[in-house]
């Protein structure tokens, strides 16, 4: 199984549903609460001008109508996770994290 599929399964288990979407097109009708994620960047470690390890950074967004949701705190304790920002749009709360996996 690919690392992305492993990460997808981790997010699904955190959420407790299958409402986890990887780079969804605008035609997808999402069910809330949900997690949307996509590739953001790659962090590579170099030595002797060669990359010897790398981690993909995913931008993970928890979208929930409940402003007191516990889902963001579950995502926030993932290893190599950093909170980015919070915003509201269309009466939905968005918590954005950068997670290196």
N, C-alpha and C positions, 0 to 999 in steps of 0.2 A: 504494500500500500504506500502511496506517496505521502510525503510529509504534510502536504496541504490537506489531504483527506484525513490524516491523523488529527491535525489542528481543527478541522471542521467537526470531527467527532467530539473533541474536547469541548468546543463551544456548544454543541448540541446537548451534551451532558450537563453543562453549566446551566443552560437555559431550561432544560427539562422538556423541550419540545423540538420538533424538526423545523422551527421557524428561523433557520439560519441560512443566510443567502450569501453566496460568493459572487461578487461583482454582478449584481442582478441588472438585467436590462430594464428600461423604463416600462416595458410592457408587463412585468411581473407584478401581480397583485399580492402585496405582502400582508401577512397576518401579524398583529401586534399582541404582546411584546415580541420583538425579534432582535436578531443580531445580524448586521450587514458588515461584511469585511472584504477587503481587497488588498492586493500587493501595494506596498508603499515604496520601499527601497530595500537594498541589501547591504548589510554590514559585513564587510570582509576584513579579516585579519591578515596582515602581510608580514613576511620575513624574507630577507634575501631577494626582494623584488618579486616574490611569488605569493599568491593568496593561498593560505593553508587552511583556512576555515571561513565559513560564511553563514550568516543567518538572514533569513528573509524577514523583513519588517512588514507586518500587516496592520493596516488601519482598521480597527474594530470599532463599530458604532453600535451601541445598545440603544434601541428605539422603543420607548414605552410611554403609554399615556399616563401612567402612574408616576407622579414626581417623587414619591417615596419608595420607589422600587428597590429591591435588594439585588437585582441582577447586576447593576454596575459595580457593586462592591465585590461580587463573585468574580467578575472579569478582572477587577483591579488587583486581585491577589495572585494572578497568574505570574509565573516566573518571567522575568525580563519584560514586564509590563510597565508602561508609564502613562499616566493620565495626560490627555492633551487639552481637552476643553469640553464645556457643556453649553448647549444652546437649545432653544425651543423653536419649533416650526410646525405649523398646522396643528397646534394644540398637542404636539408630541414632544417628549423630552428626549434629547440626544446626548449621550455621553460617549466621547470619542477617546480611544486609547491607541497607543502604539505598542504592539506586542511583537517581540522578536522570537521567532520559532524556527 
